[in-house]
Amino acid sequence: MAISAHPHPHNPSGRVLRPAIQESALVRRLLIGVSVVFLVTFLFLPLAAIFAEAIKGGSKAWIIGLADPAAWSAIKLTLAVALIAVPLNLVFGLAASWAIGKFDFIGRNLLLTLIDLPFAVSPVISGLVYVLLYGAHGWFGPWLQSENIQIIFAVPGIVLATIFVTFPFVAREVIPLMQEQGTEEEEAAITLGAHGWQTFWRVTLPNVKWALLYGVILCNARAMGEFGAVSVVSGHIRGKTNTMPLHIEILYNEYNFAAAFAVASVLALLALVTLAAKAAVERYSLSAPATAPAEPILIVSNLTEEPAR
């Protein structure tokens, strides 16, 4: 082993250490091979099987499977739930990220821990919690029945369960970036005379837009594909409270494989579109020029200047 003449402070022995990325060709090929085998086995083959089974009976059988009113209702409900849950999670994630990343307050660490709660709790348990709260025999069930309000076994319960299992995604993408950026730019903008909303819209938000969009894409993917929590609160009412994953399960259990794989192919296509959007965001975020620290300050400075008279 070669010894360097001047030991590095992080390497007191003076030994020449080989960087971890300089592995032999055999190790690199082995790692790449394992990755490819894993992707083919657990990703590409299942996707290919879904589309192969969907078109196995021909285009007519595929169209018939999707033309069923129950299937069309499941597709519309899935998109509607995502359309409601994702914007709400966007607002919550952005607010929580701004609070945690830019401010110090009592309960900050508790809030950060609670955001991770859906990752630690089974989706089935989270759905059961809503049944215990809003079900007929739950805490608020008698009052809801007296007011003729139905949450469980209805669309509101599906939306609530979906929001619960998806709300960490936006916050967890934005919080680390806001913490890393610190508060220097915001403090400089406020020093120049910008108020809070100007600072947020012209300084804070542009710096996290790619992470925010990335979190929204992940949140949308989970919202459309959620099964466990939605299964508990939906009641599996065909044509009314079945989302696409639930409708696929019912069709498959009824041995209606052609219709099941037809709906599954639509859900897989939505997942691929989400994946393409995720890849595009990653590419543009990497290729976008980094914003210099002074630029947001100049923007705010221009906003706070008095108009010419």
C-alpha positions in Angstrom: 0.0 0.0 0.0 1.5 3.4 -1.0 2.0 6.1 1.6 1.6 9.7 0.8 4.2 12.2 1.8 1.8 14.6 3.6 -1.0 12.9 5.5 -4.5 14.5 4.9 -6.3 15.8 8.0 -9.2 13.3 7.2 -6.7 10.5 6.5 -4.1 10.7 9.4 -2.5 7.4 8.3 -1.3 8.9 5.1 -2.5 5.9 3.1 -3.7 6.5 -0.5 -7.4 5.6 -0.5 -9.1 4.6 -3.7 -12.3 6.5 -4.3 -15.4 4.4 -3.9 -16.6 5.1 -7.4 -13.5 3.5 -9.0 -14.7 -0.1 -9.0 -13.5 -2.8 -11.3 -15.3 -3.5 -14.6 -16.5 -6.8 -13.3 -18.2 -5.1 -10.3 -19.8 -2.4 -12.4 -21.2 -5.0 -14.8 -22.5 -7.1 -12.0 -24.3 -4.1 -10.4 -25.8 -3.1 -13.7 -26.8 -6.7 -14.4 -28.5 -7.0 -11.1 -30.4 -3.7 -11.6 -31.5 -4.7 -15.1 -32.7 -8.1 -13.9 -34.6 -6.5 -11.0 -36.3 -3.9 -13.3 -37.2 -6.5 -15.9 -38.6 -9.0 -13.3 -40.6 -6.6 -11.1 -41.4 -3.7 -13.5 -41.2 -4.4 -17.2 -42.7 -7.9 -17.3 -45.7 -7.0 -15.1 -46.4 -4.0 -17.2 -46.1 -6.0 -20.4 -48.3 -8.7 -19.0 -51.0 -6.1 -18.2 -51.1 -4.7 -21.8 -50.8 -8.1 -23.3 -53.8 -9.4 -21.4 -55.7 -6.2 -22.1 -55.5 -6.7 -25.9 -55.6 -10.5 -25.8 -59.2 -10.6 -26.7 -58.9 -7.9 -29.4 -59.7 -4.2 -29.4 -63.5 -4.9 -29.3 -63.2 -6.7 -26.0 -61.0 -3.9 -24.6 -63.5 -1.2 -25.7 -66.4 -3.2 -24.2 -64.6 -3.5 -20.9 -64.1 0.2 -20.7 -67.6 1.1 -22.1 -69.2 -0.5 -19.1 -70.9 2.2 -17.0 -69.4 0.9 -13.8 -65.9 1.0 -15.4 -66.5 4.5 -16.7 -67.8 5.6 -13.3 -64.6 4.2 -11.6 -62.4 6.1 -14.0 -64.2 9.4 -13.4 -64.2 8.9 -9.6 -60.5 8.1 -9.6 -59.7 11.3 -11.5 -62.2 13.4 -9.5 -60.7 12.2 -6.2 -57.2 13.0 -7.4 -58.3 16.4 -8.6 -59.6 17.2 -5.1 -56.9 15.6 -3.0 -53.8 16.8 -4.9 -54.5 20.5 -4.8 -55.4 20.3 -1.1 -52.2 18.4 -0.4 -50.3 21.0 -2.5 -51.6 23.8 -0.2 -50.9 21.9 3.0 -47.4 20.7 1.8 -46.4 24.2 0.8 -47.7 25.8 4.0 -46.0 23.1 6.2 -42.8 23.3 4.2 -42.7 27.1 4.5 -43.3 27.0 8.2 -40.8 24.2 9.0 -38.1 25.3 6.6 -38.2 29.0 7.2 -39.4 29.6 10.8 -38.7 28.4 14.3 -41.7 27.7 16.5 -42.9 25.5 19.4 -44.0 22.1 18.1 -41.9 22.3 14.9 -40.3 18.9 15.4 -43.7 17.4 16.3 -45.2 18.7 13.1 -42.3 17.3 11.1 -42.9 13.9 12.8 -46.7 14.0 12.2 -46.1 14.6 8.5 -44.4 11.2 8.3 -47.3 9.4 10.0 -49.0 8.0 6.9 -45.7 6.4 6.0 -45.7 4.5 9.3 -49.4 3.6 9.5 -50.9 0.9 7.3 -53.4 2.4 4.8 -56.0 -0.1 6.0 -55.6 1.3 9.5 -55.9 4.8 8.3 -59.1 3.9 6.5 -60.4 2.2 9.7 -59.7 5.4 11.7 -62.2 7.3 9.4 -64.8 4.6 9.9 -64.4 4.9 13.7 -64.8 8.6 13.4 -67.5 9.1 10.8 -69.2 5.7 10.5 -72.7 5.0 11.7 -71.4 3.8 15.1 -68.5 6.2 15.2 -67.8 9.3 17.2 -69.6 11.7 14.9 -71.8 9.1 13.2 -75.1 9.8 15.0 -74.8 13.5 14.4 -74.0 13.0 10.8 -77.0 10.8 10.3 -79.3 13.3 12.0 -78.0 15.9 9.6 -78.4 13.5 6.6 -74.6 13.7 5.9 -72.9 10.6 4.6 -69.1 10.4 4.7 -68.3 6.7 5.0 -69.3 4.6 2.0 -69.5 7.7 0.0 -67.2 10.0 -2.0 -66.3 12.3 0.9 -64.8 9.3 2.8 -62.8 8.3 -0.2 -61.4 11.8 -0.6 -60.5 12.0 3.2 -58.8 8.7 3.1 -56.9 9.6 -0.1 -55.8 12.9 1.4 -54.5 11.2 4.5 -52.3 8.7 2.7 -50.9 11.2 0.2 -50.3 14.4 2.2 -46.6 13.7 3.1 -45.5 13.6 -0.6 -45.4 17.4 -1.4 -44.1 18.4 2.0 -41.4 15.8 2.1 -40.1 17.0 -1.3 -40.0 20.7 -0.4 -39.0 20.7 3.3 -35.4 19.6 2.8 -34.8 22.1 0.0 -36.2 25.0 2.0 -34.1 24.0 5.0 -31.0 23.8 2.8 -31.7 27.2 1.3 -32.0 28.9 4.6 -33.6 32.3 5.1 -30.9 34.7 3.8 -32.7 35.6 0.6 -36.1 36.2 2.4 -34.4 38.4 5.0 -32.7 40.4 2.3 -36.0 40.9 0.5 -37.8 42.0 3.6 -34.9 44.4 4.4 -35.5 46.0 0.9 -39.1 46.6 1.9 -41.0 43.6 0.5 -43.9 42.3 2.6 -44.5 38.7 3.4 -46.5 37.7 0.3 -44.1 39.4 -2.1 -41.3 37.5 -0.4 -43.1 34.2 -0.7 -44.3 34.6 -4.3 -41.2 36.2 -5.8 -38.4 34.7 -3.7 -39.4 31.5 -1.8 -41.7 29.9 -4.4 -39.4 30.2 -7.5 -36.6 28.6 -5.6 -38.6 25.4 -4.8 -40.9 25.2 -7.9 -39.2 22.0 -9.3 -39.3 20.2 -6.0 -42.9 21.3 -5.5 -44.0 20.0 -9.0 -42.1 16.8 -8.3 -44.0 16.3 -5.1 -47.3 17.0 -6.8 -46.6 14.3 -9.4 -45.8 11.7 -6.7 -48.9 12.7 -4.8 -51.1 12.3 -7.9 -49.6 8.9 -8.6 -50.4 7.7 -5.1 -53.9 9.2 -5.1 -54.9 7.4 -8.3 -53.4 4.1 -7.3 -54.4 4.0 -3.6 -56.2 0.8 -2.6 -56.1 -0.1 1.1 -57.5 3.0 2.8 -60.1 3.6 0.0 -61.2 0.0 0.2 -62.1 0.3 3.8 -64.2 3.5 3.5 -65.8 3.0 0.0 -68.2 0.2 0.7 -67.4 -1.2 -2.8 -70.6 0.1 -4.3 -70.3 -0.6 -8.0 -70.9 2.5 -10.1 -70.8 4.8 -7.1 -67.9 4.4 -4.7 -65.5 2.1 -6.6 -62.3 3.7 -7.8 -60.2 2.0 -10.6 -58.2 -0.2 -8.3 -61.3 -1.4 -6.5 -63.2 -2.0 -9.7 -60.3 -4.0 -11.1 -60.3 -6.2 -8.0 -64.1 -6.9 -8.3 -63.8 -7.7 -12.0 -60.9 -10.0 -11.4 -62.7 -11.8 -8.5 -65.6 -12.3 -10.9 -63.3 -13.9 -13.4 -64.0 -11.1 -15.9 -60.4 -11.0 -16.9 -60.8 -9.1 -20.2 -62.6 -6.2 -18.5 -60.3 -6.3 -15.5 -57.1 -6.0 -17.6 -58.8 -3.3 -19.8 -59.3 -1.1 -16.8 -55.9 -2.0 -15.5 -54.3 -1.0 -18.7 -55.9 2.5 -18.4 -54.5 2.8 -14.8 -51.1 1.6 -16.0 -51.2 4.2 -18.8 -51.9 6.9 -16.3 -49.0 5.6 -14.2 -46.7 5.8 -17.3 -47.9 9.4 -18.0 -47.1 10.2 -14.4 -43.6 8.6 -14.8 -43.0 10.6 -18.0 -44.0 13.8 -16.2 -41.7 12.9 -13.3 -38.8 12.3 -15.7 -39.4 15.6 -17.5 -39.4 17.5 -14.3 -36.1 15.9 -13.2 -34.6 16.7 -16.6 -35.7 20.3 -16.7 -34.8 20.8 -13.0 -31.2 19.6 -13.7 -30.9 21.6 -16.9 -32.4 24.8 -15.5 -29.8 27.4 -14.6 -29.3 28.0 -11.0 -30.7 31.2 -9.7 -28.1 33.5 -8.2 -28.8 34.7 -4.7 -29.0 38.3 -5.8 -31.6 37.8 -8.5 -34.7 37.4 -6.2 -33.5 40.4 -4.2 -33.4 42.5 -7.3 -36.9 41.4 -8.2 -38.3 42.4 -4.8 -36.4 45.7 -5.0 -38.1 46.5 -8.3 -41.5 45.6 -6.7 -40.9 48.0 -3.8 -39.8 51.0 -5.9 -42.2 53.9 -6.1 -43.8 54.3 -9.5 -42.6 57.3 -11.5 -44.9 60.3 -11.3 
